[in-house]
Amino acid sequence: MGVRGLQGFVGSTCPHICTVVNFKELAEHHRSKHPGCTPTIVVDAMCCLRYWYTPESWICGGQWREYFSALRDFVKTFTAVGIRLIFFFDGTVEQDKRDEWVKRRLKNNREISRIFHYIKSHKEQPGRNMFFIPSGLAIFTRFALKSLGQETLCSLQEADYEVASYGLQNNCLGILGEDTDYLIYDTCPYFSISELCLDSLDTVMLCREKLCESLDISLADLPLLACLLGNDIIPEGMFESFRYKCLSSYTSVKENFDKKGNIILAVADHISKVLRLHQGEKKLEEMLPLGPNKALFYKGVASYLLPGQKSPWFFQKPKGLVTLDKEVGSMSSAPESKQEVPMCTDPESKQGVPLCTDPDSKQGIPMCTDPESKQGVPMWTDPESKQGVPVWTDPESKQGVPVCTDPESKQGVPVSTDPDSKQAVPMCIDPGSKEGFFLCTHPESKQGVPMCTHPEFKQGDPVCTHPESTQGDPVCTYPESKQGVPMYAYSEYRQGVPMCTYSESKQGVPMCTHTEFKQKSPLGADPEFKLEAPICTNPGIKQEDLVNMEPEMKQQVTMVSDPEILKIARAHHVQAESYLVYNIMSSGEIECSNTLEDALDQALPSQAFVYRPVRQRVYSLLLGGGEDGASTCPTVKEWFVYSGNPLRHPDLVRPLQMNIPGGTPNLKLLWLNQDAGIQARRLDALLGCFDLSSSREELQAVENPFKALCCLLTYLFVQVDTLCLEDLHAFIAQALCLQGKPTVQLVDLQLDYIDARAVQLGSLLVRGLTTLVLVNSACGFPWRMSDFMPWNVFDGKLFHQKYLQSEKGCTVEALVEQNRSRLTKFHALKSVVCKACMRENRRIVSRQHWHSPQPGNRQYEPDHWRRYSSSGRL
C-alpha cells in the first residue's frame, strides 16, 4: 500500500519528518484560526480496520460486540474534544490497481494456509503476528459507524484520492490513515493511525514539506518520485534498472543508511539535479526510460493530482498545440490540387498523414483534408486516440490551436488539449483577447458554453449549465459560502461572488448565499459537461455529488441504462447504505477478498461457491429488467478468492432466473413505489434470491432478529450437504445466548481449544450475512439492516464454544445454558429451518447417523456444492 520503501525510509532515514502532535491542541488552534468552523478529520477507514479491531480473539469469525464497543469508544473520544470525523471506505477496485489487488490476495492465501496449519498443529489461535482481520470487517464497519451517527461515505474510485480531495477542498484538520500516498498528495496534514494513543489523543504527523526539504525536491516533484519508486499503479520492477543506475551515479551514498534508503535519495537527487534542468523543455519520455509504459506512467503521476492541480512535469507546447515529432517519409499528391504535399508516416497506424509546412516555423504540421472544402487543414494528433484533430491557426499569433468540426455548421471550433484529461476540449477564441475559454458542448444547445479561466483563480472554474440559461457562468468555490453556485468574477475581488441565473433575465447577477436560500447549481461530473468540477460542501447538496473527484474524467458505460435507477443505486453506494449493488449496475464487475477457509478441507466449500446462486439471482434482478431478465442480461465479472483460483482473470458468471410468485418485479417498483403491499413484493424478491419462496409464511412468523438468520441457515443447509444437525444446534444456540450476554462476559469467555472446521464455519456464516446485505439492498430493503448485523446475531467465540459442546454431545438444554425461554425459542427456530429444508428435499441429520466418510475426507469439486448447478454453471 502506498509508495514502495517510503514508510521504512521515513522511519529510519528521515525521522525528523515525524512530529508528535495532540489532536485536542490542534483542534483548539484550528477553531481559533477558523471561528465557527468545526475541526474535521477525514478518516481512511480501510487503513484503520486492523487498528480498530482490538479484541484478543480474531480467529473464530469475529468478536463483533467487542469490536462495536471499541468503535463507539473511538468516536466518543474525538467527539468529546469537538472533532468531527468523516469516514471513507473503498467502494471499488480500479483497473489500474487490479494487479496489485490480486498480488495481495494471493499473498493472503499463503498467510491463511499457515494459519490453518498452526491451528491444526497447536489447537489454539496464532499470535498477533499472524493476525488476519475477520471476514466482512470493512462492510460491517460502515454500518456500525452509521449506527453511531457518523458520516460514512463509500468511494466511487480509489478511496485515498477521494480522502485527499475532501481534505483539501474542505479545509480539514487532517487525514487519519496509514498510507504513504498521503505524503505524496498535496493536501491537508497526514496523521498516523498506528501511532495514535486514544487515551491522550497523541499521534504522529508526517510532514511532506520536511520530506521535500530532506530530498531537495519540491511538492510538485513528489508524484514523479512516487512513480519512479513504484506504487499501486506502477509496478516496483518497472524502473528497477533506472533506480540502480541513479544509485551508481549518486555521489552522496550514506553508509549508515540501508539500500532502499539510498535508492530513494539517489532517485530524488536525479530529479533535482538532472531532470529539473530540462523541466518544461523536454517531455518526460525524452528524459526517462518509459518505453511502452509511457501511458501508464503518466497516469500514475496524474493520479496524485487533485482537482485544480497541475504537474510541471507534464510538457506543454504553447497554446496547447501538440505536433508530431515525425520524419517526413514521402510526398503525397493531392488529386484536387495536383500539388505534392509532404507526408508524415505514423508508426502506429502505418499510414501517411499530409503535412502542412509552416512558412514561419519551417516545421511540418500534420494536415487533414476537408472533404467539403477540398482543402488541407492543419491537424493536431491526439496521442491517446492516434486520431487527427483539425487545427485553427491564429492569423496574428501564427500559432495553431486544435479545433473540432461542428457537424452542423461544418466549421472548426478551437479545442484545448488538456494534458490531464487527455481529451480535446472545445474552446472559444475571444477575438479581443486572443485567449481561449473552454467550451461545454451541450447536446441540446449545440453551442459551446465557456468555462472560466480567470487569472485570479488557480484553476479553471466550471460554468453553470442551467437549463434556463443560454450562457454559462463561472461556478463559485468560495469556502465560506459552502455552495457551488454560478459566480461573477469581480475584478476587485480575489474570490468570486455567487451569481443567480434568473430565468427571465438569462444573465448572471450577484446572488445572496444565505443558508435559507436553497438555489444551487449541480456540481461534480456532469455527464453532459464533460469537464471536471470542484466539489461543493453545502450540506443541502446530496453527498453522492461530493466524491466524484477523478483526475481523469471518462464517460462511463454502465450495465443499466435507466438513469433514475442508476442515480438511486449510486446514492445508496456513496452513502454506504448498500453493498455491491452499484458496482454490479455500473461496471458489471465485483470482488470479494480472502476468507478464513481451509484449502485442504474439501468437505466444506468456499463461500464464493456457496453464495454464488444467490448472487446470480441478484444479477437477474438488477440487470434483467423484470420478466425473463436472466436470458437477456449480460454476465458479471467476479473476482472472488477461493482455493485453486489464480485470479488471472475474473469468473464470468451468468444470471440465474428467479422463481417468484407473480413474476420478477422491476426495480422501479421495488425502489420507488410506496403503495401499500409493495413491502410484501420486496420480501418476495428477497426470498426469491435465496430460492426460498415456498417457506415465506414460516420465515415471516419468526421474530426479529432471528428471521434473517433462519433464512440464511436454511439456504446454507440446503446448499451444503456436509452440514449436520450438530452444526445447526451450534448456530441457533449461540444466536439465542448472545441476546442476554453483556460485552464484558463475551470478553472473558475462554475456549478449551480451537477447531479448524469451526473456524471456517464461522467465516462462512459471516459471509452469508454480507450476502444478506447485498440482497436486502437490491430488493429495496424489505428487512431492517440491523437484523443481520453480526453484533446482533453472531459472536465468534460464543459460536466456537457451542460448536465444541455440540460435538461432545451436550444436550440442547446445556447449549442454551439451562434457560427455559431460550429452549422454547431454540425448538421453534430449529423447526422452521428443518421444515424449510425438507421442502427442498434436504433432511438434516446428526453426524452420528452419517454412513459416508466424515468431513475432511470427502472430495468434491466446487460445482458439486451448487444444488442448482444445472442452471447456475458458468
N, C-alpha and C positions, 0 to 999 in steps of 0.2 A: 504494500500500500504506500503510495507516495513516491518520492524520488529515491532511487537506489543509492544506498550508502549515506544519505544525508542525515538521518537520525543519529547514526553512530558518530558521524563527523562532528555534529553539533555537541554531542555529549562528551567526546574525548578530545577533540582538537580545538573547538571554539566554545568552551563552557560559558564564556562571558556573554554569549548570546542569550543565555537563560537567566532570567531575573525573577526572584521570588516576589510575588505580589499578593495582596489581600483583596478579595472581591468586595468586602464591605467598604474598605477605604476607597477603592476605585469607583464604587457606586456613588459614594458621597461626593467625590471630586467631580464625577460626571453630572450630578444634579446641580452642583454649584456653577458648573460651566454652561449647562443647558437647563435653565429653570423650566419647570413644567414638563420636562421630558423624562420618562421613566427609563432608567438604565436597563438595557436589554442585552441578553446574551443569546447568541444563536448556537444551538447545540447540534453537532453532528452525531445523531443518536447511534448510528451504526458503529462509530468508533468507541462509543461509551458502553456498549452492551456488556462486555466482559468485566468492566469495572463496576457496573451497577449490580451484576449478579454476584452477590456476596454470600449466599447460603453455602454451607460447607458441602452439602450433597448436590451433585450435578449429574450423576450417572444414571439415576433411576427414572428420568423423564422430566425432572424439574421440580423444585420446591416453590410453587407458584405463589402461595400465600406469603412466604418469607420474602420472595422477590418483590411482590406488590408492596409490602411494608417498607422495603428498602427504597423503592421508588418514591413512596409517599414522604419518607424522611428527607430524601434528596430535594424534592420540590419544596417542602416546608422550610428547609434551611435557607434557600435562596429567597423565597417569598418573605421570610422574616426580616431580611435586610433590604427589602424593597426592590429586588431584582426580578425582572420579568424574563421568563425563559420561552424560547421558541424552538421546537424540536423538528429536525428534518430527518426523514428516512429515505433510503434508496427506493425508488419506485420502479426502476428498470435497470437493465444492464446494457450499456451502449455497445454497438457492434465493434467499435474500435477497441473495446476492453474485454471482448468475449474471450480472446485467447488467454488473457491474464486470469479471467474468472475460471476458465477450465483448468488452468495450471494450479490454481489454489484448491479447486475441488478435488483434483487427483492427489494432491499433497494431503488433503484432509482424509481421503480414503486410506492412505497409508497410516496416518495417525490413528484412525478408528480401528484398523486391524491390530495395531499394537495395544490399543485399549482393551479390546476383547481378549487378546492373548493374555494380558495381565489379569483380567477378571477370572479367566478360566484357571490360571495358574495360582492365584492368590486368594480368590473368593472375596475380594474387597475392592473398594474404589481406588483407582490410582491416585497419586499425589497431584497437587495443583499444577505441577509442571507438565502434566498431560491433560490439563483441563480442556474440555470441549463444551461449548455453550449448548444448552438443551435445544432440541428441535423446536422451531416455531417461536423462538425468543423475540426476534425482531418484530414479527407480526403482532404478537400479543402485547408487546411493549407499547405499540401505538395506541391500542385500545385502553391499556392501563393508564397511560398519561392523559388520554382524553377523559377518562372517567375521573381523573384527579383535577379536571378543569384546565388542563394545559393546552396551549396552541400547538397542534401537531400537524405537520404537513408531510406529504409524500411527493417525492420529486418526479418530474416528467423527463428528466435526464439524469446525468451523474449528480448525486446529491452534493458533492463538495463544491461544484460550480454554483449551484443554487444557494448553498450556505454562504459562500464568499460574496456572491452578488447581493444577497439580502443584507448581509452585514454592512457592506459598503453603501448600499442605497438608502439604508435606514439609520445611518449614524449610530450603529450598535456599539455597545461597550466592548464587545469582542466575540470571538468564536471559541467554543469549548469543544475540543476533539483530540484526536491522536493521529495526525496525518501530515507528513511533511509537505504535502501540496499546499497547505495553508501558509507555509513560509514563502511560497512562490507567488501566490496570488497577491496582487496589490490591493489589499482590503483592510478591514479593521484588525486590531491586535488579535493574536492567536495564543490561546491558553491550553495547557496540557491537562487532560482529564486524568492521566495516570499519576500525576504529581499532586492531584487535588486532595487536601485534607478537609473533609467535610465539617469536622468539628470547629476548626478555626477559619475555614474558607481561604486558606493559603493555597497557592498553586504556583506554577512556573509560567512566565510569559516568555515566549520565544520571539525575539525581535529581528525582523527581516532587515531592518536598516543596519543593525550591527553586523548581521551576516554579510551584507554587501560591503560594508567597511572592511571587514576581515579579508574578503576576497578581492577587494579593489575593483568591484563592478557596481553597476547601478541597478536600481529596482527593475528597470526595463530589461535588464540582461538576464534576470532570474529564469524566465520561461525558456530561454535559449539554453542556459546551463542545465536546467532540469531535463530537457530533451536529450542533450548530449550525454548526460549521465544515465538516462533510462528511467522510464516511469510506467504507468499502467497502459499508456498508448504506445510508447516507443520501447521495443524490447531491449533489454540490457545489452544483448550481444550485438546490436546493430552498429554501434560505434566503439566497439571494444578495441579494435586496432587503432582507431583515431585517438582514443584516450591514452593508450600506451605510447603512441607517437608524441602526444603532448607531454607525457611524463618523461620520456627520454630527452626531450629538449628543455625541460624545466630545470632551471639552474638553482632553485631555492629549495631543493628537497630537504624536508625536515627528518633527521634521523630518528627523532623520538616520536614521529607520527607513524601510524600504520599505513599500509599500502593504499587502502581506499582513501584515507585522508589526503595523502599526497596526490592521488589522481584527481580528486576534486579541486585541490589547489592548482594543479597543473592545467586543468581544463579552464578554470576561471582565469588563470594567467594568460592563456592563449586568447580568450575572449577579449581581455582588456588590452593586451599588447599587440595582437596580430589582427584579429577580426575587426576591432574598432577602428583601425586605420582606414579601412575601406567601407565603413558603415555609411549607407546612403549612396554609395557609388557602385558597388557590386552587389549582385544577388548572392544570397546565402549558398546557393548551389555552385557558385563560382569560387566560394571560399571554403566550402566543406564537402567532404566525400558523400554527398547524399545519394547519388546514383539513382536507382529505380525507387528509392524510398522518399523521394522529394515531397510528394503529396502528403504522405503520412507524417513526415517531419514538420511540414508547415502546419498541418492540422494539429499536431501536438503542441506547437508553440501557440497557435491561436486558441487552444482550449483553455489557456490561462488568462485570456483577455476578457475582462468583464465588460458589460455594456458600456459603451462610450470610450473604452480604452483602445489605444493603438500600440503597435510594436514598431520601434525604429528599425527593426531588422527585416521588416517587410519592404523590399525595394520597390520604389515607385518612380515611374517616369513622369515628367511634368504634365499636368492637366489630365492625369490618369491614362495617357496614351501608352499602350504596350505594343512594341514592334517585335517582329521575329528576327532573331539573330541567325538567319539562314544565308547560305550562299546562293547566288544566282546560278541555277543549274542549267537553264535552257532559255530559249526565246520562243514566245508563242505569237502566232499571227492571228489577230482578231479578224474573223471573216468580214465583219461590217466595215472596219476602218482600214483594212489592208495594211496595217502597220504592225511591225513586230513589237511585242511587249515583253519586257523581262519577266521571267518566271522564277518563283521560289519553290523549291521542292520540299514538301513537308515529310519528314521521315516517318511520321506516324501514319499519315494517310496514303503516303507514296504517290501523291498527286501533285501536279504543278499548280501553283497559285500565281495569277498575274501580279506583277509588281508595278507600283507607280513610283517613278523616280522624282523625288522632291528636289526642285532646282536649287533650293536654299540649303537644305541639309545634305544634299548629294547622297542621300540614302534611299534605298528601295523600300517602299511601303507596300504590303500586300493589298491587292485590289479585288473587289467583287464586281462582276458585270451585271448591271441592272437590266433585266430582260425587257423592261418597259422603255427605258430611255436609250438602250443600246450603248450606254456609256460606262466607262470604268469608274468606279467609286473607291477611294482608298478604304482599306479594311483593317479592323483590329481583330486579332485572333485570340479567342478565349482559350487560355491554357488548360482549362478543365475539359471543355467540350470539344476542343480542337476545331471549332467552327468559326468562320469569319463573320465579323460584325462590321457593317459599313462605318466609315469614319467621316465626321464633319470637320472640314478644315476652316478655321477662323481666318478670314482674309487679312486681318490686321496682325494677329499674333503669329500667323504661319504655322500654328500647331494644330494637330489633329485631335479631335475628340470622337470616340466611338459613338455610333448612332444606331438606333433600331428603326426599322422601316415600318411605319404605320400602314397596315393593310388597307385602311380606309382612305387615307389621303395620298398614299404612295410616296410619302415624303419621309425623309430620315429625321429622327428625333435623337439628339445627342444623348449618350449614355455615359455613366461613370463606371469604371471598372474597379470597384472596391476590393482591395486585396483580402479583406477579412471575409466578406461574403462570397467571394469567388464568382459573383454574378454581375452581369452588366445591368445597372440600374438607370433607367431613362433620366435625362437631365434637361432642364430648361436653361438655355443660354440667354441671360439678360443682355440685350444689345447695348444697354447703357453702361453696365458694369463689366461686361465680358466675363462674368462669373457664373458658374453653373449652380443651379439649385436642383437637388434630387427630385424626381417626379414620381408620383404614385400613379400607376396605370390601373385605375379603377375600371373594371369591365363594363360597368353601367354608364359611366360618363364618357368613356372613350378618350378622356383627356388626362394629361398628366397634372398631378397636384404637387406643387413644390414642397420640398422639405427644408426646414430652416437650417441654415449653416451660419448663423450669426457669429461674428468673430469673437464676441464676448463669452460665448459658451464653449466648453471643452468638447462638445460632441454635437453632431447634427441632430437636432431635436425633431422628432417626427411631427407631422402636421395632423390636424383634425380632419377626418374624412366624414364629417357629419352628413347624413343623407340629405338634409335640407340645405346644406351649404354647397355652393358651386365652386368654392375655392378652399384650399387647405390653409389652416392656420397652425403656427407652431404650438406645441403642447407644453404646458407648464410643468417643470420639475422642481418647483420651489419646495424646499424641505419642510417648511413650516405650514404650508397650505395642505399638505397631505393629500392633495388631489392632482390627478393628471387631467388638466383641462386646457382648452386652447389658450394660447399665450400671445400677448403682444410684447415684442421686444423693444421697449423704450430705449432710446439711445442714452438717456440719462441714468438708466438703471443697469446694474450688472446682472440682475435677476429679472426674469420675465414676469409680467403682470398677467394673470389669467384673463382670458377673453371669452366673451359669450358669442356663440354663433346663432344669433336670433334669426328665426326662420323667415321673418318678414324683411329684415334689412339685408340678410345674406352677407353681412360684414361683421368683422370682429370688433368688439368694443370691450374696454376693460371691465372685468367682472369680479363681483364680490365672492370671496371664498368662505363665507360664514358657514359654520358647521351645519346650520339648518337648511342651507341651500344645497339641494340634492343633485343639481346638474353636474354631470361628469362625462368625460369622453372615454371611450373604450381604449384600453392600453394593452400592452403585451404584443403578441404577434398576430396582427390582423391578417388572415389568410389572403385578403384582397389587397392589402397594402404591400406585402412582400418585403417589408423592411422591419428591422429591429426597433423596438421602442423601449424607453425607460420604464421602470416599474413604479406603479402607483401604490402609495401606502395608506390610502383612505380606507378606514375600516368599513365604510359603506360599500366598497367595491369588493366583489366576491374574491375569496382567497385563491380560487383556481387561476385567476389572472395575475397572481403575484409572482409565480415561479417560472414563467416562460422566459428564461434569460439565456438563450442559446448563443454561443459565439458564432455559429453559422446557422442562418435561417434556411430551412428546407421545407418545401411543401410536402406534407405528409400524405401518403396514400394509405388510407385506412381500410379495414376489413368490413366496416359498416358504413353505409352511405347516408344514413339518416342523421343530419347534423344535430337535431334536437336530442335524440337519444345519445349520441356521442358526447354532446356537451354535458349531459347529466352524468354519464359514466366518468367523464373527466373530472367533474366537480367532486364526485364521491372519492375518486382516486386521490386528488390533491388534498382533500380534507382528511385523508387516511381513514375513511369510513368503509372502504371496501378492500377486497384483496383479489388481484389478478384480472378483474373484470375489464378494466380499461385496457390493459395490456393485450388481452385477447381481442378486443374490438378494434383497437387501433393498429397494432402491428401483427397480430396473429402469432405472437411468439412469447412464451413464458419460460420460467426457470424455477427450479427448486434445489436448494443447496443440500449438503450432506445430512444424513440422518444416522443416528447410532444404530447400525444394523450389522449383524454378524455375517460376513460374506461366506463363512464356512458352514453355516446352518442353513441347509437347503430346505428344511421343513417350514420355515417361515419366509414368506415372500417379501420383497421390498415394497415399501409403502407406495413407491412410484407405480407399481402394477396394481396394487390393491385398490387404489382410488382412481385409477385411470378411467374405468367405465363411468364413474360419476362426472369426471371432467369432460368426457366425450359427450355426455348428455347436456352439460352446461354449454359446450361449444354449439350444439344444435340449437339450444335456446337463444344464445346470444347472436349467432351468425346466420341462423337458418331462416329467420323472418316468419316464424309461425308454422303452419301445417306443412308436413313433408319437408321441413327445412334441412334435415340431415342429408338429403340426397343432393341438395344444391349448394350447400355452404362449403367453403374451402377447408383444407386440412390446417391444423395448427402445429407449429413447431414447438416441441417440448425439449427443454434442456433439463432433464431430471437425472439426478445422480443415483445410480444403483450398481450393484456388483456386476462387473463384466462390461460396463458401458465405458468405452474410452473417450466419449464426448468429442469425437472428431467432427460430428455433425449432429443436428437435432433429430429426434424421432418425429416423423411426420404422422400425426395422429388424426384419423378421420372422426367426424362427429358420429354419435350414436343416436338413432331415433328414440324419442321419448314415448312412453306409454302413459298418457294422462287422460283420465275420463273427460270427455268433452273436447279433446284435442289440445294441441300445444298453443298456449296463448302467446300473443306477440308482446314485445317489450313495452310498447306504449300503453297497453292495457295493464301490465304488471307495474310499471314505474310511474305512470301519470294519472291513471284513473282512480278517483277517490270514491266511486259509488259503493253503496252497500253490497257486500258479497264479494268484492274484489280480493279481500284478505283471504277468503277461502280459496280463490283461484291461485293466489300466491302460494298458499300451503300445498295445493295440488301440484304445482310446478316443483316445489322443493322436494316433496316425496317422490315425484316422478324422476327427479335426477338420481335418487337413490334406488329407483325402481321398487318402491315400497307403497305404491298407491293402495294396494289391497289391505294394508294394515292401518289405514288412516284413522279409523274410529278408535282403535285401541291406543294408538300413539297420542291422539288428541286428548284422551282421558287421563293421561299421565300428568302429574303436577310438575310445575317448574321447580328447579332447573333440570329435572331428570328426563323431560320429554325428548330433548335433543340428544341426550346421552343414549336413551333407548333406541332411537333411530340409528345412531351411529353403531351401537353394539349389534343391532340386528343386521345391518349391512355387513359389518366385519365378519360375523359368524357365518353368514351366507357365502361370502367370498372366500374365506379361508377355512378349509375343511380340517385343518390340523389344530384348530382351536377347540378346546374341550370345556366340559362343564365346570371344572375347577377354575379355569381362566375367567369364565363368566361370573362365577361367585366372587372372585377377587375384584373384578372391575366394579360390580354393583356394591359390594361391601365397603370398598374404600370411598366411593362417592357418598354413601349414606353416612359413614362415620366422620367424613370430612366436615359435614354441616355443623357438628357440635363441638368441634375442636378449635381452641384458640391457637393463634400462631405460635406462641411460646411452647405449647405442648408438641406441636409438629417439629419444632427445632430440636427438642430434647429426645425425640423418638430415635431409638437405636435398633439397628438390624443385626441379626445373627450372622448373616453373610450376604454376599451379592451373587445373584444368579444371572447368567448371561442371557438366558431366554427371557426372563422377566424384564431385563434392561431393554431388549428390543420390543417387547410388547408395550412397555410404557411409551416409547417413542412412536410406535405405530398408532396408539390411541391419540396422542397429541397431534400427529399429522392429520388424523381424522378430524380433529377439532378445527384445524386450519382449513380443511376441505369444507367443513360446515360454514365457515366464514365466507368462502367463495360462493357456495350455493345460495346461502341466505342473501348475499349481496346481489347475485344475478337474478333472483326471484322477486326482488322488491321488498326484502326484509319482512317476511311473514313471521319470523320469530325474533325475540329480543337477542341482541348480540351477547348480552351479559349471561344468557343461559348456557352458552358454551365457551365462556372464558374459563381457562383451566383453574384459576384460583377458586372457582365456584364448584367444579366437578372433579378435579383431579389433583392428587398430590403424589409425587414420585415415590418418596419413602413409604408413605402410607399404603400405596398400591403394592409395593415390594413386600411389605410386611404381610398383607393379606394374601399375596401370592404364595409366599413361603408357608403360611399357615394352611392354606388350602391344599398345597402339595403334600403336606404332612397328614392330611385327612381330618383337619379340625372341623367341628360341626358348624353349621350355619349360625347357631346361637353364639358360638365363640367368635366367629368372624364379625358379627355385628356388636360384639362386646356386651353380650347379655342384655341388650336393650330391646324391650318388647315392641316399642313403637317402630324401631328400625327393622325388627324382624318382620313385622307385618308389611312394611313397605318393600322389604327385600323380596318377599314371595310375590308381591304384586308386580314389581318390575321384572323379576325373572319370568313370570308367566307371560307378560307382554312380549318379551324378546323371544322366548321359546315358541310361542304360538305363531308369531310373525315368521320365524324361521321355518316352521313346519309348512306354512303356506308356500314356501319356496323349496319344499322337499329337502330341507336341511334339518336333521334331527341332531340336537346337541347331546352328546353322551359323555359320561365320565371317562377319564383316561384309563381307568381300571377295566373298562369294557372294550377297549380297543384290541382288535386282533391283528392289526397291521403293525409294522415297525414303529417304534417310538419316535417322537420328534427329534430331529438331529441326524436321523439315519435315512429318512425318506428323501429321494432325489426327484426333483421336479424342475421342469423348465418353467420360465416365468409365465408363459401363456396358460399353463395349467391352473394358475391361480384365478384366472378370469372365467367365472362360470358362464359368462355371456360372450365367450371368445369368438363364437361363430360370427357375431355381428360387430365385435369390437376389436378385431385384429387390425394391425396396421396395414 
